[in-house]
Amino acid sequence: MVRRPTQSDVARVAGVSRGAVSLALSSSPGVGSATRERILRVADELGYVRNLSAASLAGRFDATLGVVLPNLRNPFFEALVAQVQRWGVEADLLPLFVTSLDEPAREVTVMRKLHELRVAGVVVASPVSPAADLVAMSARLPLAVIGIASPGGNVDAVFMDENHAARLVSHHLRARRWRRVLHLSSPHAPDDIWIARRRQALESAWAGLPFAHEAIPPGGLIQPVIDAHDPRNRDEPLAIIAHNDLLATDVTTAVQGLGLVPGRDVAIVSFDDTHMAARPEYNLTSVRQDADALASAALGMLRERGEGLEAPGREVVVTPTLTVRSSS
């Protein structure tokens, strides 16, 4: 078995103490710049790599970050992963990405496992577990959620201003003279928090004009829902608002299956403004929630909290914008 170089080896070759090596490798103060550069050069020449597991067992809480995603199907999570990785490097953290597979029990189990790994904190995007479980977990380790308001306890939260997003969509559709709205979502559970908040915001912004909401079950067919709301059977022009770009692509296919042209015969608006929305075969008008702002705010709150679990949860609200394309 190949022997891996240790901090003691680096210290011996660099002619310094092992403590100085530890400080230099963790970017801690107390080591002069020339000494730090010499230590880093020797470590690189010897092929030394920090043992994050050992650092964790020694009581270090600044090595790794747990990130829990509901799934990898939604392209928005791809954008979020990229930004978390970028900000993780800035914070000297190694992000560990896992998925809950849209299962509340699995999400709780994953958070417990990450706690056992002694991560610096956990970020949960679009959580599917009950609020009580999130609150309970926040008493054990720093926890930030993305996509919902803080459920209480010590849970920090960063989310998009749904009311502002709904007003942007409403103003755009009203200005284009679309007079009827169908909101489509794909809930993981009947009481999904973020879906309910978005629906309520859209209903409020669309007050006074016909509004309907349909939930497409996982694996369910969209075409029958679109058929039931066929805009050719009503006088008011129909606008379809999809909960995200992924769902909107299926909506586009279903609309085109009726021989209709998005933007001319029916409007399609979605959320997230991912790379999929900009594809020419969809060209979706979409609400942009800034993945960079969400990631940086979540990691910033975790860093500020550190090991202090007694402070109540804080919230950061991100203001969205609307990218208008030919689908509306």
BELQUIUR-V169554 format. One record per backbone hydrogen bond with DSSP energy under -1.0 kcal/mol. NH is the residue of the N-H (numbers start at 1). CO is the residue of the C=O. If there is no record, write none. Layout:
nh=NH co=CO
nh=NH co=CO
This chain:
nh=10 co=6
nh=11 co=7
nh=12 co=8
nh=13 co=9
nh=14 co=10
nh=15 co=11
nh=16 co=11
nh=21 co=17
nh=22 co=18
nh=23 co=19
nh=24 co=20
nh=25 co=21
nh=26 co=22
nh=27 co=24
nh=28 co=23
nh=36 co=32
nh=37 co=33
nh=38 co=34
nh=39 co=35
nh=40 co=36
nh=41 co=37
nh=42 co=38
nh=43 co=39
nh=44 co=40
nh=45 co=41
nh=46 co=42
nh=48 co=43
nh=52 co=50
nh=55 co=51
nh=56 co=52
nh=57 co=53
nh=58 co=54
nh=59 co=56
nh=60 co=55
nh=65 co=94
nh=66 co=121
nh=67 co=96
nh=68 co=123
nh=69 co=98
nh=77 co=74
nh=79 co=75
nh=80 co=76
nh=81 co=77
nh=82 co=78
nh=83 co=79
nh=84 co=80
nh=85 co=81
nh=86 co=82
nh=87 co=83
nh=88 co=84
nh=89 co=85
nh=90 co=86
nh=91 co=87
nh=92 co=89
nh=93 co=88
nh=94 co=63
nh=96 co=65
nh=98 co=67
nh=100 co=69
nh=102 co=70
nh=103 co=100
nh=107 co=103
nh=108 co=104
nh=109 co=105
nh=110 co=106
nh=111 co=107
nh=112 co=108
nh=113 co=109
nh=114 co=110
nh=115 co=111
nh=116 co=112
nh=117 co=113
nh=118 co=115
nh=119 co=114
nh=120 co=64
nh=122 co=142
nh=123 co=66
nh=124 co=144
nh=125 co=68
nh=126 co=146
nh=134 co=130
nh=135 co=131
nh=136 co=132
nh=137 co=133
nh=138 co=134
nh=140 co=137
nh=141 co=137
nh=144 co=122
nh=145 co=156
nh=146 co=124
nh=147 co=158
nh=155 co=152
nh=156 co=143
nh=157 co=314
nh=158 co=145
nh=159 co=316
nh=161 co=318
nh=162 co=160
nh=165 co=161
nh=166 co=162
nh=167 co=163
nh=168 co=164
nh=169 co=165
nh=170 co=166
nh=171 co=167
nh=172 co=168
nh=173 co=169
nh=174 co=170
nh=175 co=171
nh=176 co=172
nh=177 co=174
nh=178 co=173
nh=179 co=237
nh=180 co=237
nh=181 co=210
nh=182 co=239
nh=183 co=212
nh=184 co=241
nh=185 co=214
nh=192 co=189
nh=196 co=192
nh=197 co=193
nh=198 co=194
nh=199 co=195
nh=200 co=196
nh=201 co=197
nh=202 co=198
nh=203 co=199
nh=204 co=200
nh=205 co=201
nh=206 co=202
nh=207 co=204
nh=209 co=206
nh=212 co=181
nh=214 co=183
nh=216 co=185
nh=220 co=217
nh=226 co=222
nh=227 co=223
nh=228 co=224
nh=229 co=225
nh=230 co=227
nh=233 co=230
nh=234 co=231
nh=239 co=180
nh=240 co=267
nh=241 co=182
nh=242 co=269
nh=243 co=184
nh=245 co=271
nh=248 co=244
nh=249 co=245
nh=251 co=247
nh=252 co=248
nh=253 co=249
nh=254 co=250
nh=255 co=251
nh=256 co=252
nh=257 co=253
nh=258 co=255
nh=259 co=256
nh=260 co=255
nh=263 co=266
nh=264 co=261
nh=265 co=261
nh=266 co=261
nh=267 co=238
nh=268 co=327
nh=269 co=240
nh=270 co=285
nh=272 co=287
nh=279 co=276
nh=282 co=279
nh=283 co=279
nh=284 co=277
nh=286 co=323
nh=287 co=270
nh=288 co=321
nh=294 co=290
nh=295 co=291
nh=296 co=292
nh=297 co=293
nh=298 co=294
nh=299 co=295
nh=300 co=296
nh=301 co=297
nh=302 co=298
nh=303 co=299
nh=304 co=300
nh=305 co=301
nh=306 co=302
nh=308 co=305
nh=309 co=307
nh=313 co=153
nh=316 co=157
nh=318 co=159
nh=321 co=288
nh=323 co=286
nh=327 co=283
nh=328 co=325
